Amino acid sequence: MYSSIDYSTRSILIVEDDNISRTLFRELLKASGAKLSFVKSGAEAYDFINTNPLPDLILMDIRLPDENGLEVTRNILREHPNVIVVAQTAFANSNMEDECLNIGMKGFLTKPIQRSSLYKVFEDLNW
């Protein structure tokens, strides 16, 4: 089912400090053909955004080593209000999901990320 999805014209920035989670995203998205870029911190996310073409989608970890992913998202959306940001976190609860959506994130994923939930978010975004 997911192997027929073609995102080869899309780019995804994955903001994730955990090696295992980065590997999982790489595996889950490999068949999609999307151009994947990875950064490990808020500072690296800002640097990427300022020095590369804007990605089509950002998968933002909420707990980063240097800055909360919510604050990173607020700052990115202030400068680039049309970029699509989806939260991804191991520390999920309904308040966290509401907060993410209230600041402008377009989706919410809980870890461990499942292929079906990841592609369901893409489907919901009409992406």
Rosetta blueprint (number, residue, H / E / L):
1 M L
2 Y H
3 S H
4 S H
5 I L
6 D L
7 Y L
8 S L
9 T L
10 R L
11 S E
12 I E
13 L E
14 I E
15 V E
16 E L
17 D L
18 D L
19 N H
20 I H
21 S H
22 R H
23 T H
24 L H
25 F H
26 R H
27 E H
28 L H
29 L H
30 K H
31 A L
32 S L
33 G L
34 A L
35 K E
36 L E
37 S E
38 F E
39 V E
40 K L
41 S L
42 G H
43 A H
44 E H
45 A H
46 Y H
47 D H
48 F H
49 I H
50 N H
51 T H
52 N L
53 P L
54 L L
55 P L
56 D L
57 L E
58 I E
59 L E
60 M E
61 D E
62 I L
63 R L
64 L L
65 P L
66 D L
67 E L
68 N L
69 G H
70 L H
71 E H
72 V H
73 T H
74 R H
75 N H
76 I H
77 L H
78 R H
79 E H
80 H L
81 P L
82 N L
83 V L
84 I E
85 V E
86 V E
87 A E
88 Q E
89 T E
90 A L
91 F L
92 A L
93 N L
94 S H
95 N H
96 M H
97 E H
98 D H
99 E H
100 C H
101 L H
102 N H
103 I L
104 G L
105 M L
106 K L
107 G E
108 F E
109 L E
110 T E
111 K L
112 P L
113 I L
114 Q L
115 R H
116 S H
117 S H
118 L H
119 Y H
120 K H
121 V H
122 F H
123 E H
124 D H
125 L L
126 N L
127 W L
